[in-house]
């Protein structure tokens, strides 16, 4: 109940489905990551929104989304509601949502503060898959799970849709968009064992990819030697 009281309800209007919208229990969020085929339609009747504010340049405008306009906005009505699963492990954060949803090929991808990434069917709200990535327990800073917004992009080698998301354990994860299988993970930040502090590792531009602009992991940079 406490988690729900701290959450706000955000209505997600799905372009391409006139007169309908989806409702999820979402908190105002933080964000992250690179991008993919932004603004395209990948499944009949759906319009993609594959990254935070649509793409690397954050235009927050999708020219392909034309089904909802001022003339029919008043006819929109909720279709379904979804709330993440509650925590099941000791020290695990609550089921708050700090990240924003991304939409690709008829699915919605979003990470919860519990450390679980979800793929939801856009039409029904049913969970297609979920993948636990981890969380950090409360130390010098509060406990935290996933706060970064996922990006869906085509894998440069296989060409398969991949969900990229940063987790609280300091790793950037690449997840199969179809079934939630973890393809690889890469260390970005050492989050530390006794404090929520770490050292951010440098990444070459070719590794980071366009639009990857800060993990928003719950860590703090250690004080410099000049600061003692």
PyMOL commands that set and color helices and strands:
alter all, ss='L'
color gray80, all
select helices_A, chain A and resi 2-5+73-75+205-208+225-227
alter helices_A, ss='H'
color red, helices_A
select strands_A, chain A and resi 8-12+20-26+77-82+102-104+107-111+116-121+127-132+151-154+161-166+171-176+182-187+189-190+197-200+220-221
alter strands_A, ss='S'
color yellow, strands_A
deselect
rebuild
show_as cartoon
